[in-house]
Amino acid sequence: MRFDEIAPIKPLSPEQARLKSMRDRVKRDQEAVKAERARQKIKTGQQQLATTNSVS
């Protein structure tokens, strides 16, 4: 690929930068919620496993 084939990246306007920042934050927060749900599910499963093992 030649240099003239690569389009220069223009800096974002303040409004565009704010929107991009918000989108990135939303994605990060969604991943955090997903990870927390997985942690809680694992914890619940471990507790159930522990109670069934202690009962047996």
C-alpha positions as CSV (number, residue, x, y, z in Angstrom):
1,M,0.0,0.0,0.0
2,R,1.4,3.4,-0.9
3,F,1.3,6.4,1.3
4,D,-1.1,8.3,-1.0
5,E,-3.6,5.5,-0.7
6,I,-3.9,6.0,3.0
7,A,-6.5,8.7,3.8
8,P,-5.3,11.0,6.6
9,I,-7.4,10.8,9.7
10,K,-8.9,14.2,10.6
11,P,-9.3,15.1,14.2
12,L,-12.8,14.9,15.5
13,S,-14.8,18.0,16.3
14,P,-15.6,18.5,19.9
15,E,-19.2,17.3,19.3
16,Q,-18.0,14.2,17.5
17,A,-15.4,13.5,20.2
18,R,-18.1,13.8,22.9
19,L,-20.3,11.3,21.0
20,K,-17.4,8.9,20.5
21,S,-16.6,9.2,24.2
22,M,-20.2,8.4,25.2
23,R,-20.3,5.4,22.9
24,D,-17.1,4.0,24.2
25,R,-18.3,4.5,27.8
26,V,-21.5,2.7,27.0
27,K,-19.6,-0.2,25.5
28,R,-17.3,-0.4,28.5
29,D,-20.2,-0.2,31.0
30,Q,-22.1,-3.0,29.1
31,E,-19.0,-5.2,29.3
32,A,-18.7,-4.5,33.0
33,V,-22.4,-5.4,33.6
34,K,-21.9,-8.6,31.6
35,A,-18.8,-9.5,33.6
36,E,-20.5,-8.8,36.9
37,R,-23.5,-11.0,36.0
38,A,-21.1,-13.8,35.1
39,R,-19.3,-13.4,38.4
40,Q,-22.6,-13.5,40.3
41,K,-23.7,-16.6,38.4
42,I,-20.4,-18.4,39.1
43,K,-20.7,-17.4,42.8
44,T,-24.2,-18.8,43.0
45,G,-23.2,-22.0,41.3
46,Q,-20.3,-22.4,43.7
47,Q,-22.6,-21.9,46.7
48,Q,-25.1,-24.4,45.4
49,L,-22.3,-26.9,44.8
50,A,-20.9,-26.4,48.3
51,T,-24.4,-26.9,49.9
52,T,-25.1,-30.0,47.9
53,N,-21.6,-31.4,48.8
54,S,-22.1,-30.6,52.5
55,V,-25.6,-32.2,52.5
56,S,-24.4,-35.5,50.9
